[in-house]
Amino acid sequence: MEKQAIKQKFRAKVEVNRDMCKRCGICIAFCPHQVLGTTISGYPVADRLDKCTGCKLCYYRCPDFAVEVIKEAVE
């Protein structure tokens, strides 16, 4: 009997704390899938979440600790 790998899918949610963000754009520059864009005032916003893989490069590169990536399991 062959074992089959259970593949769990995740949906990522990206949140930016505007009180901590200085609008440097580093998170936007490092996103490999161009998930993040900017608001009129220059704050990063996740406007293409369907492309997000949850790699957390935006989180790791943010010098202000203003980005949070939350993975939610999808059934």
Residue pairs with C-beta under 8 A, 6 or more apart in sequence:
8 73
9 73
9 74
10 54
10 71
10 72
10 73
10 74
11 49
11 71
11 72
11 73
11 74
12 49
12 52
12 53
12 54
12 69
12 70
12 71
12 72
13 46
13 49
13 69
13 70
13 71
13 72
14 35
14 36
14 46
14 49
14 52
14 58
14 67
14 68
14 69
14 70
15 46
15 67
15 68
15 69
15 70
16 27
16 43
16 44
16 45
16 46
16 66
16 67
16 68
17 66
17 67
17 68
18 43
18 66
20 64
20 65
20 66
21 43
21 44
21 62
21 64
21 66
21 67
22 64
22 66
23 38
23 41
23 42
23 43
23 44
24 63
24 64
25 38
25 44
26 61
26 62
26 63
27 36
27 44
27 57
27 58
27 59
27 61
27 62
27 67
28 36
28 37
28 38
28 44
28 58
30 57
30 58
30 61
31 57
31 58
32 53
32 55
32 57
33 48
33 51
33 52
33 53
34 48
34 51
35 46
35 47
35 48
35 49
35 51
35 52
35 58
36 44
36 45
36 46
36 47
36 48
36 58
37 44
37 45
37 47
37 48
38 44
38 45
39 45
44 58
44 67
46 52
52 69
54 69
54 71
56 69
58 67
58 69
59 67
59 68
59 69
